[in-house]
Amino acid sequence: MTAGGGTSGAEPSSGAGTAAPGDADSLPLDDSNDASLPPEVQDGPRHLRPPRTVGDYARALLHRLRAQAPLAAVLGVVVIAFVRIGLQHWRDGTTILGIALLLAAVLRVALPDRTAGLLAVRPRRTDVVTYAVFGLVVIALSLTITGGPLASR
């Protein structure tokens, strides 16, 4: 020790664990420093997996489509409603829109969260109440419009 409490001149002045600027260039770039790894990991690349085939991509696409089948059913009813509206049967079309919302509520009650797809936006109770209330309101409005089937004249 020196008089100032420091270290002697034979010891390095840099902190423990730090390397000099040129030391990074001397590190091996291959896996030769993996002696501490188990033998099964040392044998080959660690991130190698078999290449994906067309069948793998087709199965993934089918899985994604199947996961959104409830939403597709509701959207199919909505398309039918818009076709009816486009054919000048707007009361029927808006009633069918309300039925589509009620279908969404029924599917949300019947299906678990994993298979409800994009119908599961909020907690189950909130989704069901929202879909059902909006569906009933749309149906009530479409049936009570002046000149509609439930209008009183």
SERO-568311 format. One record per atom (N, C-alpha, C): residue number from 1; atom name; x, y, z. Coordinates in pm, 1 decimal, m for minus. Example, Ala and Ser with C-alpha at 12.3 -4.5 7.8 and 13.67 -1.06 7.14 Angstrom:
[1, 'N', [1319.0, m569.0, 780.0]]
[1, 'CA', [1230.0, m450.0, 780.0]]
[1, 'C', [1320.0, m330.0, 780.0]]
[2, 'N', [1285.0, m225.0, 708.0]]
[2, 'CA', [1367.0, m106.0, 714.0]]
[2, 'C', [1290.0, 3.0, 787.0]]
END
This chain:
[1, 'N', [84.2, m117.8, 0.0]]
[1, 'CA', [0.0, 0.0, 0.0]]
[1, 'C', [87.7, 122.7, 0.0]]
[2, 'N', [39.0, 224.1, m60.9]]
[2, 'CA', [112.7, 350.3, m61.9]]
[2, 'C', [61.4, 437.9, 48.6]]
[3, 'N', [124.9, 550.9, 65.5]]
[3, 'CA', [90.1, 639.9, 175.0]]
[3, 'C', [m49.8, 695.7, 160.2]]
[4, 'N', [m100.0, 711.7, 39.9]]
[4, 'CA', [m232.8, 768.3, 19.4]]
[4, 'C', [m342.3, 666.2, 33.5]]
[5, 'N', [m312.9, 541.8, 71.0]]
[5, 'CA', [m416.3, 440.5, 84.5]]
[5, 'C', [m448.3, 372.4, m45.2]]
[6, 'N', [m377.2, 404.1, m153.2]]
[6, 'CA', [m405.6, 343.7, m283.1]]
[6, 'C', [m334.1, 212.1, m296.2]]
[7, 'N', [m330.3, 160.1, m416.2]]
[7, 'CA', [m267.4, 32.8, m442.5]]
[7, 'C', [m128.2, 55.3, m495.0]]
[8, 'N', [m49.5, m47.2, m498.2]]
[8, 'CA', [86.2, m35.5, m548.3]]
[8, 'C', [85.1, m23.8, m699.1]]
[9, 'N', [191.8, 14.6, m758.0]]
[9, 'CA', [199.9, 36.5, m901.1]]
[9, 'C', [193.4, m91.4, m980.8]]
[10, 'N', [209.3, m209.8, m920.4]]
[10, 'CA', [208.4, m335.0, m994.2]]
[10, 'C', [66.5, m379.4, m1029.5]]
[11, 'N', [m32.7, m331.9, m959.0]]
[11, 'CA', [m169.7, m372.8, m985.5]]
[11, 'C', [m231.8, m281.7, m1090.6]]
[12, 'N', [m322.8, m335.9, m1169.7]]
[12, 'CA', [m386.2, m250.9, m1271.8]]
[12, 'C', [m473.0, m144.7, m1207.0]]
[13, 'N', [m480.4, m29.6, m1269.0]]
[13, 'CA', [m557.3, 81.6, m1214.0]]
[13, 'C', [m704.0, 75.2, m1252.9]]
[14, 'N', [m739.6, m4.3, m1355.2]]
[14, 'CA', [m880.3, m11.9, m1395.4]]
[14, 'C', [m956.5, m100.8, m1299.0]]
[15, 'N', [m1088.2, m83.5, m1290.4]]
[15, 'CA', [m1172.2, m159.3, m1198.0]]
[15, 'C', [m1181.1, m304.9, m1238.0]]
[16, 'N', [m1218.2, m390.2, m1143.3]]
[16, 'CA', [m1230.0, m532.9, m1171.7]]
[16, 'C', [m1343.8, m558.3, m1267.9]]
[17, 'N', [m1322.5, m643.4, m1365.8]]
[17, 'CA', [m1427.3, m679.9, m1460.3]]
[17, 'C', [m1432.2, m593.0, m1583.5]]
[18, 'N', [m1356.5, m487.0, m1588.9]]
[18, 'CA', [m1357.2, m403.7, m1708.4]]
[18, 'C', [m1240.6, m443.7, m1795.7]]
[19, 'N', [m1258.9, m434.1, m1923.3]]
[19, 'CA', [m1155.2, m474.4, m2016.7]]
[19, 'C', [m1099.7, m352.7, m2086.7]]
[20, 'N', [m977.4, m365.2, m2128.9]]
[20, 'CA', [m914.0, m258.0, m2205.3]]
[20, 'C', [m978.6, m252.0, m2342.3]]
[21, 'N', [m968.2, m139.5, m2411.9]]
[21, 'CA', [m1036.4, m125.2, m2540.2]]
[21, 'C', [m999.0, m230.5, m2642.9]]
[22, 'N', [m879.9, m281.6, m2644.0]]
[22, 'CA', [m838.6, m379.1, m2743.5]]
[22, 'C', [m877.2, m521.4, m2709.0]]
[23, 'N', [m927.3, m547.5, m2588.5]]
[23, 'CA', [m957.8, m684.0, m2546.3]]
[23, 'C', [m1078.9, m743.4, m2618.4]]
[24, 'N', [m1174.5, m663.0, m2662.1]]
[24, 'CA', [m1294.1, m714.2, m2729.6]]
[24, 'C', [m1257.6, m779.3, m2861.9]]
[25, 'N', [m1152.0, m730.9, m2925.6]]
[25, 'CA', [m1110.8, m787.9, m3053.0]]
[25, 'C', [m1047.3, m924.4, m3035.8]]
[26, 'N', [m999.0, m954.3, m2917.4]]
[26, 'CA', [m931.4, m1082.0, m2897.3]]
[26, 'C', [m1027.0, m1193.5, m2855.0]]
[27, 'N', [m1156.1, m1163.3, m2831.6]]
[27, 'CA', [m1252.6, m1266.2, m2794.4]]
[27, 'C', [m1284.9, m1352.6, m2915.1]]
[28, 'N', [m1302.1, m1484.0, m2896.7]]
[28, 'CA', [m1336.2, m1570.9, m3010.7]]
[28, 'C', [m1479.0, m1544.4, m3056.9]]
[29, 'N', [m1499.7, m1552.5, m3187.0]]
[29, 'CA', [m1631.9, m1527.6, m3244.2]]
[29, 'C', [m1713.8, m1654.7, m3257.9]]
[30, 'N', [m1653.3, m1770.9, m3238.3]]
[30, 'CA', [m1727.7, m1895.3, m3249.5]]
[30, 'C', [m1772.9, m1941.2, m3111.5]]
[31, 'N', [m1823.7, m2063.1, m3101.1]]
[31, 'CA', [m1872.6, m2116.1, m2974.6]]
[31, 'C', [m1765.6, m2192.5, m2898.7]]
[32, 'N', [m1639.7, m2158.9, m2919.1]]
[32, 'CA', [m1533.2, m2232.7, m2852.8]]
[32, 'C', [m1528.4, m2206.0, m2703.5]]
[33, 'N', [m1595.0, m2102.9, m2657.1]]
[33, 'CA', [m1595.7, m2072.6, m2514.4]]
[33, 'C', [m1717.3, m2132.6, m2444.0]]
[34, 'N', [m1783.5, m2231.3, m2504.9]]
[34, 'CA', [m1901.7, m2294.1, m2447.7]]
[34, 'C', [m1867.7, m2418.7, m2367.2]]
[35, 'N', [m1750.5, m2425.4, m2307.0]]
[35, 'CA', [m1709.7, m2544.7, m2233.4]]
[35, 'C', [m1799.6, m2570.1, m2113.7]]
[36, 'N', [m1864.4, m2467.0, m2062.3]]
[36, 'CA', [m1949.6, m2485.7, m1945.8]]
[36, 'C', [m2089.3, m2533.9, m1982.6]]
[37, 'N', [m2123.3, m2538.3, m2111.7]]
[37, 'CA', [m2255.5, m2583.3, m2154.2]]
[37, 'C', [m2262.0, m2735.1, m2155.0]]
[38, 'N', [m2381.6, m2792.7, m2138.7]]
[38, 'CA', [m2396.0, m2938.0, m2147.0]]
[38, 'C', [m2356.5, m2988.3, m2286.0]]
[39, 'N', [m2316.5, m3114.9, m2298.8]]
[39, 'CA', [m2269.6, m3166.1, m2428.6]]
[39, 'C', [m2374.5, m3158.2, m2538.8]]
[40, 'N', [m2503.9, m3176.6, m2506.7]]
[40, 'CA', [m2604.9, m3172.9, m2612.9]]
[40, 'C', [m2619.1, m3034.0, m2673.1]]
[41, 'N', [m2585.2, m2929.4, m2597.5]]
[41, 'CA', [m2592.2, m2793.3, m2649.1]]
[41, 'C', [m2465.9, m2760.0, m2725.6]]
[42, 'N', [m2352.5, m2819.1, m2690.0]]
[42, 'CA', [m2225.6, m2788.7, m2754.5]]
[42, 'C', [m2217.2, m2847.8, m2894.3]]
[43, 'N', [m2297.3, m2949.0, m2924.8]]
[43, 'CA', [m2282.2, m3021.4, m3050.2]]
[43, 'C', [m2318.9, m2938.7, m3172.9]]
[44, 'N', [m2415.7, m2852.9, m3165.1]]
[44, 'CA', [m2457.8, m2780.2, m3284.0]]
[44, 'C', [m2510.1, m2643.4, m3248.0]]
[45, 'N', [m2559.8, m2572.1, m3349.3]]
[45, 'CA', [m2616.3, m2439.6, m3323.4]]
[45, 'C', [m2735.1, m2449.8, m3228.9]]
[46, 'N', [m2749.0, m2351.4, m3145.3]]
[46, 'CA', [m2853.0, m2355.8, m3042.7]]
[46, 'C', [m2990.0, m2315.2, m3095.4]]
[47, 'N', [m2997.6, m2244.9, m3204.2]]
[47, 'CA', [m3125.0, m2190.2, m3251.6]]
[47, 'C', [m3171.0, m2254.5, m3381.8]]
[48, 'N', [m3126.4, m2373.9, m3407.8]]
[48, 'CA', [m3161.3, m2440.1, m3532.1]]
[48, 'C', [m3294.9, m2512.2, m3518.2]]
[49, 'N', [m3386.8, m2490.0, m3610.3]]
[49, 'CA', [m3511.8, m2564.4, m3615.2]]
[49, 'C', [m3536.8, m2602.0, m3760.6]]
[50, 'N', [m3616.2, m2703.9, m3782.5]]
[50, 'CA', [m3638.1, m2747.1, m3921.5]]
[50, 'C', [m3709.4, m2637.9, m4000.2]]
[51, 'N', [m3681.4, m2631.2, m4129.0]]
[51, 'CA', [m3748.0, m2527.7, m4211.1]]
[51, 'C', [m3897.6, m2553.9, m4218.1]]
[52, 'N', [m3972.9, m2447.2, m4230.0]]
[52, 'CA', [m4118.5, m2459.2, m4238.8]]
[52, 'C', [m4159.0, m2495.5, m4380.2]]
[53, 'N', [m4265.3, m2573.9, m4389.1]]
[53, 'CA', [m4314.0, m2617.1, m4519.7]]
[53, 'C', [m4443.5, m2543.6, m4552.2]]
[54, 'N', [m4491.3, m2564.5, m4673.0]]
[54, 'CA', [m4617.2, m2503.5, m4715.3]]
[54, 'C', [m4730.6, m2555.8, m4627.7]]
[55, 'N', [m4724.5, m2682.6, m4589.9]]
[55, 'CA', [m4826.5, m2739.9, m4502.9]]
[55, 'C', [m4830.7, m2672.1, m4366.8]]
[56, 'N', [m4713.9, m2632.7, m4314.0]]
[56, 'CA', [m4710.4, m2561.5, m4186.3]]
[56, 'C', [m4782.5, m2427.5, m4197.0]]
[57, 'N', [m4757.3, m2356.5, m4306.3]]
[57, 'CA', [m4823.2, m2227.7, m4324.9]]
[57, 'C', [m4973.6, m2245.2, m4347.2]]
[58, 'N', [m5013.1, m2350.1, m4419.1]]
[58, 'CA', [m5155.7, m2374.9, m4442.6]]
[58, 'C', [m5226.4, m2408.1, m4311.6]]
[59, 'N', [m5162.8, m2490.0, m4226.4]]
[59, 'CA', [m5223.3, m2521.9, m4097.0]]
[59, 'C', [m5236.1, m2397.5, m4010.1]]
[60, 'N', [m5135.5, m2310.7, m4012.1]]
[60, 'CA', [m5141.4, m2188.0, m3932.9]]
[60, 'C', [m5253.7, m2096.7, m3982.4]]
[61, 'N', [m5269.2, m2086.3, m4114.1]]
[61, 'CA', [m5376.4, m2003.6, m4169.5]]
[61, 'C', [m5513.3, m2061.3, m4135.0]]
[62, 'N', [m5528.1, m2193.3, m4145.2]]
[62, 'CA', [m5654.5, m2257.2, m4109.7]]
[62, 'C', [m5687.1, m2235.8, m3962.4]]
[63, 'N', [m5586.7, m2244.4, m3877.5]]
[63, 'CA', [m5607.3, m2221.2, m3734.4]]
[63, 'C', [m5654.9, m2078.3, m3708.7]]
[64, 'N', [m5594.9, m1981.7, m3777.1]]
[64, 'CA', [m5635.8, m1841.4, m3758.9]]
[64, 'C', [m5777.2, m1817.4, m3809.7]]
[65, 'N', [m5811.6, m1878.7, m3922.2]]
[65, 'CA', [m5947.7, m1862.9, m3974.8]]
[65, 'C', [m6050.1, m1928.1, m3883.2]]
[66, 'N', [m6017.8, m2046.7, m3831.5]]
[66, 'CA', [m6109.3, m2114.9, m3741.2]]
[66, 'C', [m6128.0, m2035.9, m3612.3]]
[67, 'N', [m6024.5, m1968.0, m3568.6]]
[67, 'CA', [m6034.0, m1889.5, m3445.5]]
[67, 'C', [m6129.2, m1770.7, m3462.4]]
[68, 'N', [m6148.9, m1724.4, m3584.8]]
[68, 'CA', [m6237.1, m1609.8, m3608.3]]
[68, 'C', [m6372.3, m1650.5, m3666.7]]
[69, 'N', [m6407.8, m1777.1, m3660.8]]
[69, 'CA', [m6535.7, m1824.9, m3715.8]]
[69, 'C', [m6657.2, m1758.7, m3650.5]]
[70, 'N', [m6659.1, m1735.8, m3517.7]]
[70, 'CA', [m6776.7, m1667.5, m3460.7]]
[70, 'C', [m6795.3, m1526.8, m3517.2]]
[71, 'N', [m6687.9, m1453.8, m3531.2]]
[71, 'CA', [m6698.1, m1319.4, m3588.5]]
[71, 'C', [m6742.1, m1328.2, m3734.3]]
[72, 'N', [m6692.7, m1427.1, m3807.4]]
[72, 'CA', [m6732.0, m1443.0, m3947.1]]
[72, 'C', [m6881.2, m1472.7, m3959.4]]
[73, 'N', [m6936.1, m1550.0, m3866.8]]
[73, 'CA', [m7080.0, m1578.2, m3869.1]]
[73, 'C', [m7161.1, m1450.8, m3848.3]]
[74, 'N', [m7118.9, m1369.8, m3751.5]]
[74, 'CA', [m7189.6, m1243.8, m3724.5]]
[74, 'C', [m7176.4, m1150.3, m3845.1]]
[75, 'N', [m7058.0, m1141.4, m3901.5]]
[75, 'CA', [m7038.1, m1053.7, m4017.3]]
[75, 'C', [m7115.4, m1103.8, m4138.8]]
[76, 'N', [m7134.7, m1235.3, m4150.6]]
[76, 'CA', [m7217.8, m1288.1, m4258.9]]
[76, 'C', [m7361.3, m1240.0, m4247.7]]
[77, 'N', [m7414.6, m1237.9, m4125.6]]
[77, 'CA', [m7550.8, m1186.4, m4104.2]]
[77, 'C', [m7555.1, m1036.3, m4133.4]]
[78, 'N', [m7449.8, m964.6, m4097.5]]
[78, 'CA', [m7444.3, m820.3, m4125.4]]
[78, 'C', [m7442.8, m795.2, m4276.0]]
[79, 'N', [m7371.9, m876.9, m4352.0]]
[79, 'CA', [m7369.8, m861.7, m4497.6]]
[79, 'C', [m7510.1, m883.6, m4554.1]]
[80, 'N', [m7579.3, m984.1, m4504.3]]
[80, 'CA', [m7718.0, m1007.6, m4548.2]]
[80, 'C', [m7804.4, m885.3, m4516.2]]
[81, 'N', [m7784.3, m826.2, m4399.1]]
[81, 'CA', [m7861.3, m707.2, m4361.2]]
[81, 'C', [m7833.1, m591.7, m4456.4]]
[82, 'N', [m7706.3, m571.5, m4490.0]]
[82, 'CA', [m7673.4, m460.7, m4581.2]]
[82, 'C', [m7726.0, m486.1, m4722.0]]
[83, 'N', [m7731.7, m610.1, m4763.9]]
[83, 'CA', [m7791.0, m641.8, m4893.9]]
[83, 'C', [m7939.8, m607.3, m4892.6]]
[84, 'N', [m8008.6, m643.2, m4784.0]]
[84, 'CA', [m8151.3, m609.3, m4772.6]]
[84, 'C', [m8171.0, m457.6, m4771.9]]
[85, 'N', [m8084.3, m386.7, m4700.0]]
[85, 'CA', [m8094.8, m240.9, m4697.8]]
[85, 'C', [m8069.5, m184.1, m4836.8]]
[86, 'N', [m7970.7, m238.8, m4906.3]]
[86, 'CA', [m7939.9, m192.2, m5042.2]]
[86, 'C', [m8051.0, m220.6, m5141.5]]
[87, 'N', [m8134.3, m320.5, m5114.7]]
[87, 'CA', [m8246.9, m352.6, m5202.2]]
[87, 'C', [m8374.0, m277.9, m5161.2]]
[88, 'N', [m8357.8, m172.9, m5085.0]]
[88, 'CA', [m8467.1, m85.6, m5042.4]]
[88, 'C', [m8559.6, m149.8, m4939.4]]
[89, 'N', [m8516.5, m251.3, m4871.2]]
[89, 'CA', [m8591.9, m311.3, m4761.8]]
[89, 'C', [m8520.1, m276.1, m4631.8]]
[90, 'N', [m8516.2, m147.6, m4601.0]]
[90, 'CA', [m8431.9, m101.7, m4490.3]]
[90, 'C', [m8487.4, m140.9, m4354.3]]
[91, 'N', [m8618.3, m156.3, m4340.7]]
[91, 'CA', [m8670.3, m203.0, m4212.0]]
[91, 'C', [m8626.2, m346.6, m4184.3]]
[92, 'N', [m8637.6, m430.5, m4286.6]]
[92, 'CA', [m8590.6, m568.6, m4271.8]]
[92, 'C', [m8440.4, m571.9, m4244.0]]
[93, 'N', [m8366.8, m489.5, m4316.5]]
[93, 'CA', [m8221.5, m487.4, m4300.3]]
[93, 'C', [m8178.8, m444.0, m4161.5]]
[94, 'N', [m8244.1, m341.5, m4107.3]]
[94, 'CA', [m8206.6, m298.2, m3972.2]]
[94, 'C', [m8250.3, m400.8, m3867.6]]
[95, 'N', [m8359.6, m470.1, m3891.8]]
[95, 'CA', [m8398.4, m577.8, m3800.3]]
[95, 'C', [m8294.5, m689.4, m3803.1]]
[96, 'N', [m8244.8, m721.8, m3920.8]]
[96, 'CA', [m8141.6, m825.1, m3932.2]]
[96, 'C', [m8011.9, m779.7, m3865.3]]
[97, 'N', [m7981.5, m649.6, m3871.8]]
[97, 'CA', [m7863.9, m598.5, m3799.2]]
[97, 'C', [m7878.7, m621.2, m3648.4]]
[98, 'N', [m7998.1, m596.8, m3597.4]]
[98, 'CA', [m8023.0, m623.3, m3455.6]]
[98, 'C', [m8009.4, m771.6, m3422.9]]
[99, 'N', [m8055.0, m856.3, m3514.9]]
[99, 'CA', [m8041.0, m1000.6, m3495.4]]
[99, 'C', [m7893.5, m1039.9, m3495.6]]
[100, 'N', [m7813.4, m975.0, m3578.1]]
[100, 'CA', [m7669.4, m1002.9, m3579.8]]
[100, 'C', [m7606.8, m969.6, m3444.1]]
[101, 'N', [m7649.5, m859.5, m3383.2]]
[101, 'CA', [m7597.5, m824.7, m3250.8]]
[101, 'C', [m7642.9, m926.0, m3145.5]]
[102, 'N', [m7767.5, m971.7, m3156.0]]
[102, 'CA', [m7814.4, m1074.5, m3062.4]]
[102, 'C', [m7738.2, m1205.8, m3083.4]]
[103, 'N', [m7706.5, m1238.3, m3208.9]]
[103, 'CA', [m7625.0, m1356.6, m3236.9]]
[103, 'C', [m7486.9, m1342.8, m3172.7]]
[104, 'N', [m7429.8, m1223.6, m3180.3]]
[104, 'CA', [m7299.6, m1199.5, m3116.0]]
[104, 'C', [m7309.4, m1221.1, m2965.3]]
[105, 'N', [m7419.5, m1176.8, m2904.7]]
[105, 'CA', [m7437.4, m1195.6, m2760.4]]
[105, 'C', [m7448.9, m1344.4, m2726.0]]
[106, 'N', [m7524.8, m1418.7, m2805.5]]
[106, 'CA', [m7541.6, m1562.1, m2779.8]]
[106, 'C', [m7409.1, m1635.4, m2796.5]]
[107, 'N', [m7335.2, m1602.7, m2901.8]]
[107, 'CA', [m7205.4, m1667.5, m2922.5]]
[107, 'C', [m7107.7, m1633.2, m2811.1]]
[108, 'N', [m7114.4, m1509.4, m2764.1]]
[108, 'CA', [m7022.9, m1467.8, m2655.8]]
[108, 'C', [m7055.4, m1542.6, m2526.5]]
[109, 'N', [m7183.9, m1571.8, m2502.0]]
[109, 'CA', [m7222.0, m1649.0, m2382.7]]
[109, 'C', [m7178.8, m1794.1, m2398.5]]
[110, 'N', [m7198.7, m1850.2, m2517.0]]
[110, 'CA', [m7179.6, m1993.4, m2537.2]]
[110, 'C', [m7033.3, m2035.0, m2551.0]]
[111, 'N', [m6949.3, m1947.3, m2604.0]]
[111, 'CA', [m6811.6, m1986.1, m2633.9]]
[111, 'C', [m6715.6, m1938.8, m2525.7]]
[112, 'N', [m6613.1, m2018.2, m2496.2]]
[112, 'CA', [m6510.7, m1971.5, m2402.6]]
[112, 'C', [m6428.1, m1858.7, m2465.3]]
[113, 'N', [m6356.0, m1786.2, m2382.1]]
[113, 'CA', [m6279.7, m1670.0, m2430.0]]
[113, 'C', [m6180.9, m1707.1, m2540.0]]
[114, 'N', [m6120.3, m1824.8, m2530.3]]
[114, 'CA', [m6019.6, m1864.0, m2629.5]]
[114, 'C', [m6078.3, m1883.6, m2767.3]]
[115, 'N', [m6203.8, m1930.4, m2775.6]]
[115, 'CA', [m6262.2, m1958.6, m2906.3]]
[115, 'C', [m6360.2, m1851.4, m2952.5]]
[116, 'N', [m6383.7, m1748.6, m2873.9]]
[116, 'CA', [m6475.6, m1642.1, m2914.1]]
[116, 'C', [m6412.5, m1548.1, m3015.5]]
[117, 'N', [m6282.1, m1553.9, m3029.9]]
[117, 'CA', [m6214.7, m1470.2, m3128.3]]
[117, 'C', [m6230.0, m1322.5, m3096.6]]
[118, 'N', [m6253.0, m1243.5, m3200.1]]
[118, 'CA', [m6263.9, m1098.8, m3182.4]]
[118, 'C', [m6397.6, m1054.6, m3126.3]]
[119, 'N', [m6488.3, m1147.1, m3100.4]]
[119, 'CA', [m6610.7, m1110.9, m3028.4]]
[119, 'C', [m6579.5, m1082.4, m2881.7]]
[120, 'N', [m6470.5, m1136.1, m2832.3]]
[120, 'CA', [m6429.5, m1115.4, m2692.7]]
[120, 'C', [m6344.0, m990.1, m2685.4]]
[121, 'N', [m6409.4, m876.8, m2669.1]]
[121, 'CA', [m6338.3, m749.1, m2663.9]]
[121, 'C', [m6318.2, m704.7, m2519.7]]
[122, 'N', [m6420.7, m721.6, m2441.1]]
[122, 'CA', [m6419.6, m679.8, m2300.8]]
[122, 'C', [m6450.0, m801.6, m2214.6]]
[123, 'N', [m6465.7, m784.0, m2085.4]]
[123, 'CA', [m6508.6, m898.7, m2003.8]]
[123, 'C', [m6641.4, m955.3, m2055.2]]
[124, 'N', [m6661.9, m1083.6, m2034.1]]
[124, 'CA', [m6777.5, m1153.5, m2091.9]]
[124, 'C', [m6909.4, m1085.5, m2059.2]]
[125, 'N', [m6930.9, m1051.1, m1933.9]]
[125, 'CA', [m7058.5, m989.9, m1894.2]]
[125, 'C', [m7079.8, m857.8, m1968.0]]
[126, 'N', [m6977.4, m777.9, m1978.5]]
[126, 'CA', [m6989.5, m649.3, m2047.9]]
[126, 'C', [m7020.7, m669.3, m2195.1]]
[127, 'N', [m6950.8, m763.6, m2258.5]]
[127, 'CA', [m6977.5, m791.4, m2400.4]]
[127, 'C', [m7121.1, m837.4, m2422.0]]
[128, 'N', [m7168.1, m931.1, m2340.6]]
[128, 'CA', [m7303.2, m986.3, m2358.6]]
[128, 'C', [m7408.2, m878.0, m2339.1]]
[129, 'N', [m7394.4, m799.6, m2232.3]]
[129, 'CA', [m7493.1, m694.5, m2206.9]]
[129, 'C', [m7491.1, m590.6, m2319.6]]
[130, 'N', [m7372.6, m552.5, m2363.1]]
[130, 'CA', [m7362.4, m451.7, m2469.6]]
[130, 'C', [m7423.9, m502.7, m2599.2]]
[131, 'N', [m7385.8, m623.1, m2642.0]]
[131, 'CA', [m7441.2, m678.0, m2766.0]]
[131, 'C', [m7593.1, m694.0, m2755.9]]
[132, 'N', [m7642.0, m745.6, m2644.5]]
[132, 'CA', [m7785.2, m771.0, m2630.4]]
[132, 'C', [m7865.5, m641.1, m2626.3]]
[133, 'N', [m7818.9, m543.4, m2548.4]]
[133, 'CA', [m7892.9, m416.6, m2538.8]]
[133, 'C', [m7895.6, m345.4, m2673.5]]
[134, 'N', [m7780.9, m336.4, m2739.2]]
[134, 'CA', [m7780.0, m269.4, m2869.8]]
[134, 'C', [m7863.6, m346.0, m2972.0]]
[135, 'N', [m7859.3, m479.0, m2967.7]]
[135, 'CA', [m7941.2, m557.8, m3059.3]]
[135, 'C', [m8089.1, m534.7, m3037.6]]
[136, 'N', [m8131.8, m535.0, m2910.6]]
[136, 'CA', [m8274.2, m511.5, m2881.5]]
[136, 'C', [m8317.7, m370.2, m2918.0]]
[137, 'N', [m8230.9, m272.3, m2894.8]]
[137, 'CA', [m8264.8, m133.3, m2930.2]]
[137, 'C', [m8278.4, m119.3, m3081.3]]
[138, 'N', [m8187.8, m176.7, m3156.5]]
[138, 'CA', [m8195.4, m167.2, m3302.8]]
[138, 'C', [m8321.2, m236.6, m3353.9]]
[139, 'N', [m8352.3, m352.3, m3299.6]]
[139, 'CA', [m8473.6, m423.1, m3342.4]]
[139, 'C', [m8598.5, m342.4, m3305.2]]
[140, 'N', [m8603.4, m288.5, m3184.1]]
[140, 'CA', [m8719.3, m208.7, m3142.8]]
[140, 'C', [m8735.2, m85.5, m3231.1]]
[141, 'N', [m8625.5, m17.9, m3260.8]]
[141, 'CA', [m8634.5, 99.3, m3348.2]]
[141, 'C', [m8678.9, 61.5, m3488.8]]
[142, 'N', [m8628.2, m48.3, m3540.1]]
[142, 'CA', [m8664.4, m84.7, m3676.9]]
[142, 'C', [m8810.8, m129.1, m3687.4]]
[143, 'N', [m8864.4, m183.8, m3580.2]]
[143, 'CA', [m9003.9, m228.9, m3585.3]]
[143, 'C', [m9104.0, m118.1, m3553.0]]
[144, 'N', [m9059.3, m10.8, m3490.1]]
[144, 'CA', [m9152.6, 96.6, m3453.0]]
[144, 'C', [m9139.8, 219.9, m3539.8]]
[145, 'N', [m9062.5, 213.4, m3643.5]]
[145, 'CA', [m9050.2, 327.4, m3734.5]]
[145, 'C', [m9185.1, 349.2, m3802.1]]
[146, 'N', [m9217.3, 475.0, m3828.6]]
[146, 'CA', [m9345.3, 508.2, m3890.2]]
[146, 'C', [m9366.7, 426.2, m4017.0]]
[147, 'N', [m9476.7, 355.1, m4018.3]]
[147, 'CA', [m9507.7, 271.0, m4132.5]]
[147, 'C', [m9451.8, 130.8, m4119.0]]
[148, 'N', [m9385.1, 103.3, m4008.7]]
[148, 'CA', [m9330.6, m30.1, m3986.6]]
[148, 'C', [m9437.9, m127.3, m3941.1]]
[149, 'N', [m9401.2, m254.0, m3921.9]]
[149, 'CA', [m9500.6, m355.2, m3888.2]]
[149, 'C', [m9563.8, m334.4, m3751.4]]
[150, 'N', [m9499.7, m267.1, m3657.6]]
[150, 'CA', [m9556.8, m245.4, m3525.6]]
[150, 'C', [m9602.4, m101.6, m3502.7]]
[151, 'N', [m9597.7, m21.1, m3607.5]]
[151, 'CA', [m9636.8, 119.5, m3594.0]]
[151, 'C', [m9788.9, 126.8, m3578.2]]
[152, 'N', [m9833.9, 219.3, m3494.3]]
[152, 'CA', [m9978.5, 236.1, m3475.4]]
[152, 'C', [m10023.9, 360.2, m3551.0]]
[153, 'N', [m10117.9, 341.5, m3640.9]]
[153, 'CA', [m10169.1, 453.5, m3720.9]]
[153, 'C', [m10315.9, 464.0, m3703.9]]
END
